[in-house]
Amino acid sequence: MIYNIKAIKKPPTTSIVIKVELTCNGNPNNFYDELYKNRITHGFIRNELELPEDVRIKLNGTFTRDLYYLDGESNIRKIMFKIQTAAWMNAERGKWQYVSIFPCFIKKHCPSSLHLLENASSRTGKGENVLDHIDDPEELFNIEDPIVKPLARFEKEFKISNPSALLNSKYIEIHNQPIQLDANSITPRRFPKVYELILTAKVFFGIKTGVLSLVNTIVRL
């Protein structure tokens, strides 16, 4: 018996990430136009979505969301950040497809910046409270849950099974040797999988801070 099975089409991408060279501690709104908004061009969107030149694209405004970040003194601050949105005409579907462009230091649906999560994971040991290691002069958090929940989800499962292994594999291709980590420094951490990724990324990118946001440009966290 022959069955006619229609191919299942992959739904259009609804969000993309743009690499933003933002210092790890600082107000993202101070660099909003220079490092974020002005770099979101039709060409960037076409490249990210792999669209041909004749596809119509339009920037159609922004939406705001809360963002918790670390300032220059490593204090937690809160701002409203505007996420740019765009649309492209899907001729096959006969309608506009909408996409949100997130800066790499923001994880979709997460109010804490990846810089803040990186700091918390790096400093918190097993059995410790995250808020004991982060200064919160405005008392924005009365419990640690808003910071811990995304880290706990990372510990359970990244979007790809092992981003640390992926970075290590790419590193071997380039340098012909693996990234060696001290397991004794990872085990005592409250979020060891996240911390292992941070340590791996530090070697991979050759920088000391802001590595989770760079990982987010390679694999979506």
Secondary structure, 3 states (H helix, E strand, C coil): CCCCCCCCCCCCCCEEEECCCCCCCCCHHHHHHHHHHHHCCHHHHHHHHCCCCCCCEEEEEEEEEEEEEECCCCEEEEEEEEEEEEEEEECCCCEEEEEEEEECCCCCCCCECHHHHHHHHHHCECCCCHHHCCECCCCCCCCCHHHHHHHHHHHHCCCCCCHHHHHHHHHHHHHCCCCCCCHHHHCCECCHHHHHHHHHHHHHHCCCCCHHHHHHHHCCC
